[in-house]
Amino acid sequence: MHDIRAIRETPEPYIKGWDAKGLPGAELVIEITGYDTLVRKAKSVGEVAQARRNELSKLIGQAKAKKDEAEATRLMAEVESLKATVATEAASERDAAASLQNLLAGLPNIPAPDVPAGADEHENVEVRRWGTPFAIANPKDHTDLGEQSGLLDFEAAARMSGSRFVVLKGQLARLERALGQFMIDIQTQEHGYTEVSPPLLVNDAAAYGTDKLPKFADDLFRTTDGRWLIPTAEVPLTSLVMDQIVAAEDLPLRYTALTPCFRSEAGASGRDTRGMIRQHQFYKCELVSIVEPDKSDEEHERMVGCAEAILKRLELPFRTMLLCTGDMGFGARKTYDLEVWLPSEDRYREISSCSNTGDFQARRMNARAKAAGEKGTRFVHTLNGSGLAVGRTLVALMENYQDTDGRIAIPQALHSYLPGLTHIGGKPA
């Protein structure tokens, strides 16, 4: 959500920001300030009318005390007229406020000043690169590797659930579990995040507060009782501060969770239909930070480093990309993507996205901070990132650690999680 006072008083950053997102910034500001003017005008007229009603009520009492019934009757008629005015203006204020709210709720966050301008992913900027892509002759993709070993079963998943699901078996299921445990251990034991086991179902307020509603309703799964399956643990983790005033001295708050995630992939028709890259259900280790406004840029860089650390420990080549204005998500002020090397595709693919949303989500969910001794509050800044997506990490591990026999080596970092196991696959399980 956006600060209506800031839009009214300093519209230029919003015009520029929405223009950079491919939206008509100037037209939007005119529409927003138009609704805002209607709200404030209706409120002002209503307040004047109500004040006059209050004044007349006293005068009516005085007229009746003087036995001046004619004056009392005249004043009561004016009160009735003012009553209608108050009701009319209140209705006008509600209607204009609702229109303003709906308009603002559908508008994306504006990019930070240092975000590069660009229309799409082709104009993202590479910040750094780590590791050298593995030299693998005629690499197989993860689907072939898993199916030839009997460790992946897409057909069984399709029979019971439909497309974009998979069944992992035996050692591969064990490896997936080890990866998730490894990620959560690193984030909690070394990076200072507090582990949370949150609900997997949330209400409208939580989904709206984390900018998933109303714009992305089609990307979510909804239950028959009106709740939503989480598309990412970002939703419940960030919602821990929804409608709360946090003591500024307790910030930053850093949370992590390893949860299943559920996405309808409504807009992904025809994309990544083969394999595990784009699934309706997958595990992810999520990172969320709640910080003071002047600390969010620093926290963003820290979060990216926490996500990068997992790939470094697994010795998977990757690059870090700063997204351009046209490729950032709806709620993001600034986003870094981590892209891991996939030998079968001979390219890097996204495995983590770390975003600073500024106060965008905090305004939607009314999350504030208050310093000791201060009267006022201020909106916190929220950040979220993957540390990492377990399924995509599993894909990268399978492809980068394959040998000519189709076996998959276990990275050194996971040996303690898989005692006695150095390789999986290669032969039917």
Salt bridges, closest charged atoms under 4 A:
ASP3 OD2 - ARG363 NH2 3.27
ASP36 OD2 - ARG8 NE 2.76
ASP36 OD2 - ARG40 NE 3.16
GLU55 OE2 - ARG52 NH1 3.30
GLU71 OE2 - ARG74 NH2 2.78
GLU78 OE2 - ARG52 NE 3.18
GLU78 OE1 - ARG74 NH1 3.92
ASP114 OD2 - LYS334 NZ 2.58
GLU126 OE1 - ARG129 NH2 2.73
GLU126 OE1 - ARG319 NH1 3.45
ASP141 OD2 - ARG274 NE 2.87
ASP144 OD1 - ARG274 NH2 2.72
ASP153 OD2 - LYS169 NZ 3.29
GLU190 OE1 - ARG313 NH2 2.39
ASP204 OD1 - ARG222 NH2 3.53
ASP211 OD1 - LYS212 NZ 3.52
ASP225 OD2 - ARG227 NH2 2.47
GLU234 OE2 - LYS212 NZ 3.01
GLU265 OE1 - ARG278 NH1 3.62
ASP272 OD2 - ARG278 NH2 3.18
ASP272 OD2 - ARG349 NH2 3.00
GLU286 OE1 - LYS284 NZ 2.35
GLU292 OE2 - ARG378 NH2 2.94
ASP297 OD1 - ARG333 NH1 3.82
GLU299 OE2 - ARG254 NE 2.77
GLU308 OE2 - ARG128 NE 2.81
GLU339 OE1 - ARG319 NE 2.69
GLU345 OE1 - ARG347 NE 2.92
GLU345 OE1 - ARG349 NH1 2.96
ASP359 OD2 - ARG363 NE 3.03
GLU374 OE1 - ARG378 NH1 3.26
GLU399 OE2 - HIS142 ND1 3.34
ASP403 OD2 - ARG407 NE 3.15
